[in-house]
């Protein structure tokens, strides 16, 4: 009988196997569809293609009982035998707006042992695929964080037990500066003059997260004056990224508490996201108290 660890491994293997197909399909799918996603963002043909591909393949796994994505309004039940299983929440193509300019993008996967929408405490695994100059995949489960090279759909270990470096050196902050709340603005004014910190912000969250995981530092998409609940989605972005960063020795926060402690109330719920080295996130949270 398959264990939960086996089921997680099967999900990761499936995601890696689909990466070359998604990457190869990008050049011909840079145009917009005539639809928006549930968050009101214009959907590219590439978004819809990746979403359908993941639904077909992840939904076919015996241990996946629910599939949801940033591109779909509703949860899709994928198993009708009533047996318990895992729920997958996925951002099929994070940063797809970068496709036109040929910049970094990727896929984010959250695996919950609970019906969706689920709390961060129900996460049992998370991963992301990064489409950069090479294709890599970072996974987190009960055994820690591992970085892989994805070559022809097969994972090859690059680094085991990935940990955030102790000396942070990068930062990236989303949202328009005039739209930042005063507390967050004050925090950035401490970070930006530091000569040891370099700005890294590329318009695809997953690329910015990978910079933090590689070099140490902080990424934040804070609450905004015009969007007090933030922009990023808890189920598809905040929880899985928080899980990965915390598993790598870092910290996540909505400004007050760990992202993994935020109550889940809606599938497309938004949340302020701050992740990075523990010292930097603690200092940020002090600004909000």
HELIX and SHEET records of a PDB file:
HELIX    1   1 UNK A    4  UNK A   25  1                                  22    
HELIX    2   2 UNK A   26  UNK A   28  5                                   3    
HELIX    3   3 UNK A   45  UNK A   58  1                                  14    
HELIX    4   4 UNK A   96  UNK A   98  5                                   3    
HELIX    5   5 UNK A  120  UNK A  122  5                                   3    
HELIX    6   6 UNK A  177  UNK A  179  5                                   3    
HELIX    7   7 UNK A  182  UNK A  191  1                                  10    
HELIX    8   8 UNK A  205  UNK A  215  1                                  11    
HELIX    9   9 UNK A  234  UNK A  238  3                                   5    
HELIX   10  10 UNK A  239  UNK A  247  1                                   9    
HELIX   11  11 UNK A  259  UNK A  261  5                                   3    
HELIX   12  12 UNK A  278  UNK A  287  1                                  10    
SHEET    1   A 2 UNK A  32  UNK A  36  0                                        
SHEET    2   A 2 UNK A  42  UNK A  44 -1                                        
SHEET    1   B 8 UNK A  76  UNK A  77  0                                        
SHEET    2   B 8 UNK A  64  UNK A  69 -1                                        
SHEET    3   B 8 UNK A  86  UNK A  94  1                                        
SHEET    4   B 8 UNK A 105  UNK A 112 -1                                        
SHEET    5   B 8 UNK A 123  UNK A 131 -1                                        
SHEET    6   B 8 UNK A 135  UNK A 141 -1                                        
SHEET    7   B 8 UNK A 144  UNK A 151 -1                                        
SHEET    8   B 8 UNK A 154  UNK A 159 -1                                        
SHEET    1   C 5 UNK A 198  UNK A 199  0                                        
SHEET    2   C 5 UNK A 170  UNK A 173  1                                        
SHEET    3   C 5 UNK A 217  UNK A 221  1                                        
SHEET    4   C 5 UNK A 273  UNK A 276 -1                                        
SHEET    5   C 5 UNK A 251  UNK A 253 -1                                        
SHEET    1   D 2 UNK A 232  UNK A 233  0                                        
SHEET    2   D 2 UNK A 270  UNK A 271 -1                                        
END                                                                             
